[in-house]
């Protein structure tokens, strides 16, 4: 009998979660152990100093909640603090370019870390194993050294500058502790297959295993973090760590052609997922054919309307009044579907970048008792800063805020940034059917949506649904993977769309998920990443 299934982009992390279930742990044990290992073996994607969102479902215990641990701006942050530095918006809408790049690298780019707090809260409330046992696999990997996998190396070397962001390799070169970890003594970047021990991170995790998350937020580690921030001009103070809280809410519910699904509340992008699926419910997608020209056109327009409404209304609900009922309503979607049916093209506004002289990860798991967890956690974008003595990389989530005052996603003290994270559970007959999520910055929501449609509309098994070629819309152009034939995209261009062809066969979010099909568990990892799904 299969006791559980787990999927994530890092094999080492999947194995850690699977071992928890083999030892009698539940889906929450598996997810937390997996997440902690992910922070060690994929250090530009996530860490205990990251941010994220998690959905937990435990039917026998009557638990169904979302933990929002999206990064919050420190108390020292101000709405207009970077307004005079703006040079433009990135092409894919994931951040803005500022003079000096203070929002996306270095100490000012760091929002208040919250990942460890969420792991701790989930584990102490719902896990069945001891906290120290959940942390131990991460300690082991930090001590022995993490293996540089091809995806880790590719992420370091990819050209973020082509989209208007700082290249990650430049971030890693800019800070001494980071440079020592990732570069050899001769100054060359460590290649795939190299093993990188991180003894400082191992020691930090031992302290956390022994004393829990409080040492990070109000104990000795908090004091070390605050002192480091003060030395380097960071925004975070000890009071920010002391007062750090996550938000626990019920999920946001949507319905698509008879399937109910639970997803993330704002400032997560579950609202956008619901809006897009509501629009698409007005079309007979199956009859159009998967990735046909009309299918691509209709999805592209639905995605654009989601992007437009996200930009206009989405923010931290503690600071912004979001018209959730209207945006998730069927009437709103029907009106937008009629515009699409008429052939109208929606317009996505992007602030152009003046000429110049994605780093998230996912774990999806389900166990034999029907407990399910989907967690998307991230550094937002890597700050490049590895703590001098503590070994982990800090998030760069301040770079995701809108530096323009007066916007829904503008900066404010204590405000959470607006995210595309969409950890989602689709239900069939009131039971979890698909547990899914993805890394991928602004591509996350549309990647998750396409995989859900592949299963619900086209009957694909989850492995095929995740592997099928995807396309993306983050502006007025349509980006397509290289496996979508040119004879298809030629017809899309004839409809008046700009099509940009990626050189990659896989891309546009790294979707990972598990399924429970009438008691038969299956899972899949995105083939564009290094991960796997593992049943135990």
N, C-alpha and C positions, 0 to 999 in steps of 0.2 A: 504493500500500500504506500502511495506517495503521501508523506507527512507535510510537505510544503514545497513551495516553488519560489525562487528568488531570481531577479534579473537586475543587472547593473552594468555600467560600462567598464568596470575593472574586475578581471578574474579573481584577483587576490581578495577583493572586498566581497564578491559573491561567495567565495569559498568560506570566508569568515562567518557570513550570515548563515550559510547552509550548515556549518558545524554547530552553530547555536541551536538550530532546529534538530539536528541529529542528537544533541545532548538533552533534548526535551524542552527547549525553548519555544516560544511562540513567534508569530510574525513580527511582533514589536522587538523582541530580543534580536531577531535576525536583522531587522532594519537598522537598529542602533549600532550593532557591531559592524555591520557593513559600512555605515556612514562614517564611523570613526576610522576605519581602515582606508576608506576613500580619501580622507584628508591627509593620510601619510603617503599613499602610493600615487596620488594624482594631485600634487600640491598646488598647482595653479588653478585647479577647479574648485576646491573646497578645503575647509579646515575647521577646527574648533572656533576660529575667529571669523567664520563666515556668516551667512544669512540664508533664509529659505522658507519653505512652507511644507507642511506635512498633513496628511489626512489619515486618520486612524478609524478603523471599523472593527468592532468586537461585538457581534450580535448576541452572544450568550450573556454578555455583561451589560448589554444595553448602552454601549458606547459608540458614538459616531460623532467625531469632532475634528476640526481643523485647527492646527497650531500654526499661527502666523508668526514667523520670526524673521520677517523681512527687515533689512537694516534700517535703523532709525538714525536720523541726523543728531549729532551731539548738541548739547545745550549752547555751545559757543557758535553754532552755525547761524547764518542770517540769510534771509530771502535774497538780498541784493549783493551778497558778498563777492560774487563772481560776475555780476551783470556787465561790468566794463571790460571783461576779458573774453567775451564770446566771439569766436571766429566763425562758427557755423555748426550745423547738425550733421552727424554721420549719415551716410547714405542709407543704412539699414535701420535708422531710427534708434540705435542703441547707444545713446549718449551724445554729448556735445563736445566740440573741440574748443578749448580755451587756450589763451596765451599762457605759456609756462606749463601747460598740461597738469595743473595742480589738482584738477578734479579726478584724474584717472590714474595717477601714479604718485607715490610718496605719502607722507603722513597725513596731509590734509584730505586725501581721497578716502580715508578709512571711516566708515560709519560704525556705530557701536556694535561690536560683535554679539551675535545672539545664537549661533548654532549650538554651542555646547549647552546653553540653558534649555533649548528645546529637546536635545537628546536626553538630558537628565530628567526633564519633566515627563517625557514619554516613558522612559525606563522605570522611574520610581513609581509611576502611576499604573503602568500596564504590563511591564515585562515580568517574566517569571523567574529570571536568573539574577544573580548578584551583579551589581554595577561593576565591580572590579573584574568579574569574568567577561563582561561585555567590552571592557577597555583593553583587556590583555592582548587580543590579536593585533590591535593597532600598535601597542608597545613593542611587540615582537617584530613587526615589520619595520618600525622606526629604528630599532636596535640593529637588526640584521642588514638593513638597507633596502630601499625600494628599487625595483628594476625599472629602468627607463624604457617604457613601452613606446612603440612607434607613434601612437596617438599623442602621448605626452611630448615627444620630441617635435612632432609636426605642429602642435599647438604653440610651442615656444617659437618656432621658426616661421610660422605663417605670417603673411603680409597684412597685418591689421591696418597699416598705414594706407592701404588702397581704399579703405572705407572711412578714413579720417581719424583713426585711433593710433595711439603709440604702439609700435611693435613690441610684443612681449619680450623678445630677446634684449631690447634696449632697457626695459624695466628691470630685468634680472641683472644686467650689467651695472645698473645705477646704484646699487646698494651692496655694501661689503659683505654682510652676512649671507645675502642671497647669491652673490657672485661666488662665494666660497663653496656653496652647496652645488651649484649647477655647472660650474666651469672647472676644468682641470687647472693645475698649476701653471701650465703654459698659456692659459687664457682661452683655450678652445672649449666649446660647449660639449658636455658629455653626450656621447652618442647612444642610440638605442642598444640595449643590452648591458650598459653600464649599471653597476649597483651603487646606490648612494646612501650610506648610513646617515642617520640624523639623530645622533645621541642626545642633543638638546631637546628635541621633540619627545624622544622616549622618556627622558627624565620628567618633562612637563606632564606627560600622560600618566606616569607613575604617581605623581602628586595628586592628579585629578582622580585617579582610580582609588586612592586612599582616602581622599577628603571630599570628593564630590565636586559639583560645579561651583559651589560657593567660594572655593578658594580662587576661582577665576574672576568672580564678580565682586567679592567683598573681602577676600583674604590676601595672602602674600602675592599671588600672581597678579591680582588686580593692581596692587601697589607697584609692582614691577612694570606693568603695562602703562600705568599713568605716568610713571617717572620717565619711561622711554618716550612717550608722546610729548611730554613737557620739554625734554631735551631736544626734540627734533621738530618742534613747531606744529605738532598735531592738534586736532580740535578736541580729541577725547580727553576728559578729565575723570578722576576717580569717582566723582558723583555720577557720571554717566553710567559707569559700570555698576555701581551700587544700586542704581534705580532701574537697571535694565529689566524689562518685563516682556514676555510674549503675550499674544492674544489668542484665547481659546474661544472658538465660535462653532456653531453648527455649520455644516457645509452649505453651499449655495446649490439649489437643485434646478435641473433642467429636464426637458423631455424631448426625445427625438423619435418620431414614428413608433411610439409605444414603449420605447426604452427610457427608463429614468436614469439620470446620472447625477452624481454628487461631485462638486468641484470646489475650487478655492474661492473664498470671499475676496472682495477688494481689500487691499491693493493688489492682490493676485488677479490673474486674467481669466478666471473662470467665467466671469460675466461676459467677456468677449467670446469665449467658446460657446456659451449658451446663445448669444445673439447670432453668431454665424450659423450655428446648426438650425436655429429657428428660421433663418432666411432660407437655408437650403432645403428645409422640409417642404417648401412650396414647389420644389422641382422633382421630377422623376429622374433622379440621378442614375439609377441602375440602367434605365433604357438608353441613356446617352452613351454609356460605355466608359470604362475606367480610363482616365487621362485622355479622353477624346478632346478635340478642339473646343467643343461647346462645354464639356465638363470643366476644362481648365478655365474658360472664360467665366462661367457662372461662379465657380469657387473663388476665382481671383476677385470678382466684384464683391462677393460676400465678405471676403477677408478685408478688402479696402474699407468697406463700411464699418467693420469692427475696429480697424485701425483709427478711422476718423473719430468714432465715438470714444474710443479709449483716450485719444489725445485731448478731446474736449472735456471729458467728464471724470476720468479715472484719477484717483489719488487716494491718499490715506483717508478712510472714512471718518477718522477722528478729527480731521481738519477740513474735509471737503464733503459737501452734500451731493451724493451721487444718486441720480434718478434710477435706481436699480430696477424697480418694478417696470418702468417704461422701457428701459433698454433690454430687459429680458422678456418683454411681453410679445405675444404672438402678433398683435396688431402692428407694432413697430416693425417687426420683421416682414410682415406681409407687404407693408408699404415700400420697403426697400427691395423686396423681391419683385414687385411690379416695375420698379425702375430698371432692374436688371433685365427683366423680360422685355422691356421696351428697347433694349440695346444701349442704354445710357452708360457712360463711363464715369465712375466716381473718381474724384481727385483727392489724392493724399498730399497734403502740404508738408514740404520739408524745407528747412532753412538752409540755403546753399552754403558750402564751405568756401571761404576765400582761398585762392591759390597759396600753397605753402612754399617758402624758400627751403571667447564666449565660454565663457568659462563657468560652466554650471555642470552639475551631475545629478544622477537620478538613481533611486532604488525603488523597486516594486516587489512586493512579497505578499504571499497568501499562505495560510497554513490549513491543516486538515479540519480545524474547528470553524473555518470560515472567517477567521481574523485576517484583516488585510491592512496593509500600509502602503501608501505611495508618498514618497518624499522627494522633493526637488530642493537641493541645497547648493550653495554657490559662494564664490567670492565676489559676485556681481561682475566685476572684471578685476583681475589681480592687481593689487596696489604695487606689487613688486617688492614690498617690504617684508622681509622675514625678521621676526623679533630677534634682537641681538643675542639673547640668552635662552629664549624659550623655544625656538626652532620651527614655529609655524608661520605661514604667510597670512597676512591680514587681508581682509576684503578691500575692494576699491569701490564700494557701492555708492559713495557720494557722487561718482561720475554718472550715475543713472538719473539723478535728479535733474529737473529742468532748471538751468541757471537763470532763466528769464523770470522776473517777478510777476506775480499775478496769475500764474497758471495753476491748473489742478495738480500738477506734479512738481510745483516749485519747492524750493528748500524752505524748511521751517524747523526750529529747534524741536527735537523729539518726534518729528514726522517720519513715517515710513515711506520708502521710495515705491514708486509704481512699478510693478513687476509683470513679466510675461509668464511667470511660473503658473502651471496649470495641472497640479496633481489631481487625477480624476479617477473615479470608480463608476463604471457603467453597470447597472443592475438589470437582471432579467428575472422575472418572477420573484422580485424582492430579494434576490441573492446576488452577491458580487459576481459579475460575469467577466468584466475586463478591468484590471487594475493597471493604470498606465500613467506615464509622465515622461518628461524629456528635459535634457539640457538643450541650449541652443539660442539663448538671448531672445531677440524679437521673432525668431522662427518657432519658438516653443509651441504656442497655441495652435498655429496652423499645422505643425507637424503632428501633434496629438489628434487634431481634428481629422486629418487625412487618414490616419491609421484607423480611427474609430469608424469612419465611413467605409474603409476597405473591408472591415469585418461586417458591419451592419448592412451595407448596401450590396456588397459583392461577395459575401460569404467566405472571405479568405480566412484560413487559419492564421493565428497571430504571427507566426514566423513569416508567412508570405505578406501579410498586411504591413509589417514593419519594413520588410526588405523591398517592397514595391517602390518604384521611382517616385519622388515627390517634387513639388515645385513650391515656390515661395513668393509672397508679395509683401514687401515692406515699404514700397513707395508706389509710384504709378507703373513701374516696370514689373514684368514677371520673370523671376529667376527660375531656371529649370535645371534639373540634373541632366547629366550627359546621356542617360539611358532613355530619355524621352525623345523619340525619333524627330528628326528635322522635318519630315513630311507632316508631322503633327504641328510643330511650332510654326512652320511656314503658314499654315492656315490660321493660326492664332495671330500672327503678324498681319495677315490680310484683314483681320477684324479691327485693326488699328492699334494694336498693342506693341510696345517695345518688349522684346524677349531677350534676356541675357542668359547665355548658356554657360553653366558651370563646367569646368574641366573635370569635376569629380562625378563619379558614378553614384555616390551616396552623399547625402548632405541634407541641409535644412532641418536642423534639430536631430538629436540622437535619441530616438524614441525607444523606450524599454518598457516591457509590460509582461504581465502574467494573466492567464485566463483560467476560469473554472467553468468548464462546459459539462454541466450535470455531473459534477463530482470528479471529472477527469481534468487534472491540472496540467497546464502547458505554459511555456514561457518563451520569450525571444529577446535577444539583444540586437540593437541596431548594428548591421554589418559595417557601417561606416565608422564604428568605434572599435575598441579592443575587447569589449565585454563579452558576457555570456549569460545564459539562463541555466539554472541548476536546480533539479528536483532531488529531494531526499526522502 
